[in-house]
Amino acid sequence: MRIQGLSIEATPEKVARIYNKASGRVGRVPTPLTALAYCPDLIETLTTLSGALTSSHVVESRLKTLACLRAAQIAGCPF
């Protein structure tokens, strides 16, 4: 069973802002965000955390990308 993601029309205002920001960044709303939209506080917290991790310069960008690729391989995700 899969969770049916929420459309932008069905989301609260703060989730719609997150959808718009994601859409502007990657050209669409990623599917995991549409599933997380059922819990606005969770999606807001996770996108804030993700933004902080992405913008941090403690670990160089290239190493972050390699870590993401390796985690996807371990999880069996076609990344």
MIKESE-91422 format. One line per 10 residues: number of its first residue (from 1); their letters; for each residue x, y, z of N, C-alpha, C. Coordinates in steps of 0.05 Angstrom, whole numbers, m for minus. Atoms other than C-alpha are relative to their C-alpha. Example, Ala and Ser with C-alpha at 12.3 -4.5 7.8 and 13.67 -1.06 7.14 Angstrom:
% MIKESE-91422
1	AS	18,m24,0,246,m90,156,18,24,0 | m16,m24,m1,273,m21,143,m15,22,14
END
This chain:
% MIKESE-91422
1	MRIQGLSIEA	17,m24,0,0,0,0,18,25,0 | m16,m25,1,27,69,m18,m17,23,10 | 13,m24,m9,11,135,13,m5,18,m24 | 6,m19,21,m25,181,m35,9,28,8 | m10,m26,m7,12,247,m35,m21,22,m3 | 19,m22,1,m25,313,m24,8,20,m22 | m5,m21,20,m32,363,m81,3,26,14 | m4,m26,m12,m14,435,m69,m27,13,8 | 26,m11,m6,m88,453,m69,m11,m11,27 | 11,13,m24,m101,405,m11,18,4,25
11	TPEKVARIYN	m19,m4,m22,m44,430,34,m5,26,14 | 1,m26,m14,m42,483,88,20,20,m12 | m17,m21,11,m8,549,72,30,m5,3 | m29,3,m4,59,533,103,11,m23,m16 | m9,22,17,63,467,65,1,9,m29 | 0,m11,27,44,503,0,25,16,m5 | m25,m16,3,104,550,11,24,m19,m4 | m22,20,3,150,489,19,m2,m13,m27 | 3,12,27,121,458,m44,11,20,m21 | m9,m20,20,133,523,m83,30,3,0
21	KASGRVGRVP	m29,m3,m2,204,529,m58,14,m24,m12 | m12,25,11,220,456,m75,m4,0,m31 | 6,m1,28,187,464,m143,18,19,m15 | m18,m20,12,228,526,m158,29,m10,m1 | m27,9,m1,292,490,m138,5,m24,m18 | m5,24,16,283,423,m174,m19,m4,m23 | 18,1,23,228,437,m223,m26,m15,5 | 24,15,m7,175,395,m188,0,m4,30 | 1,6,m28,152,375,m119,7,m29,3 | m9,28,m4,190,312,m98,m22,m17,14
31	TPLTALAYCP	20,18,m11,144,253,m82,1,m3,31 | m1,3,m29,169,244,m10,m13,24,14 | 13,m24,m13,147,316,6,m30,m2,m1 | 29,1,2,77,302,m18,m11,m20,21 | 9,19,m21,72,243,31,4,12,27 | m5,m13,m26,102,284,88,m20,22,6 | 18,m23,m3,51,339,76,m24,m6,18 | 21,7,m19,1,301,119,6,10,28 | m8,m10,m27,40,326,179,17,26,m4 | m14,m25,6,57,400,167,24,7,18
41	DLIETLTTLS	m22,m6,m18,101,406,229,24,m17,m7 | m22,18,8,143,346,207,13,9,m25 | m12,m8,25,153,370,136,15,27,4 | m14,m25,m5,172,439,161,27,m5,15 | m25,7,m15,223,410,211,20,m14,m18 | m19,15,17,253,362,161,12,17,m23 | m11,m17,21,260,414,106,20,21,12 | m19,m18,m13,294,461,156,26,m14,6 | m24,16,m5,342,406,177,15,m5,m26 | m13,6,26,356,387,105,14,25,m11
51	GALTSSHVVE	m13,m25,9,370,460,87,25,6,16 | m24,m5,m17,419,466,146,22,m19,m8 | m21,19,7,456,403,126,11,6,m28 | m8,m6,27,458,423,53,18,25,m1 | m15,m25,1,484,493,66,25,0,18 | m23,2,m18,536,471,118,25,m4,m17 | m25,3,15,608,476,95,21,m16,17 | m18,16,m16,638,431,149,11,m24,m16 | m8,22,18,639,373,99,m2,11,m28 | 1,m11,28,656,390,27,m22,m13,m16
61	SRLKTLACLR	23,8,16,600,384,m23,4,m26,m15 | m6,25,14,633,329,m63,m2,m25,17 | 1,22,m19,639,284,m2,m29,m5,8 | 28,4,m6,566,296,15,m14,m15,m22 | 12,13,22,546,274,m54,8,m30,m1 | m9,27,m2,588,211,m48,m14,m16,22 | 13,13,m22,557,195,19,m30,m6,m7 | 27,5,9,487,203,m11,m2,m23,m19 | 0,22,19,504,157,m68,5,m27,13 | m6,25,m14,533,104,m22,m24,m9,17
71	AAQIAGCPF	24,7,m16,472,107,25,m22,m11,m18 | 20,10,19,427,98,m36,7,m28,m9 | m9,27,7,468,38,m58,m6,m21,21 | 4,18,m22,464,6,10,m30,m6,4 | 30,3,m3,388,18,13,m12,m14,m25 | 11,12,24,381,m12,m57,m17,19,m17 | 14,m20,14,355,53,m85,14,7,m26 | m12,m8,25,367,68,m159,4,30,m2 | m4,m29,m3,397,137,m148,17,10,m24
END
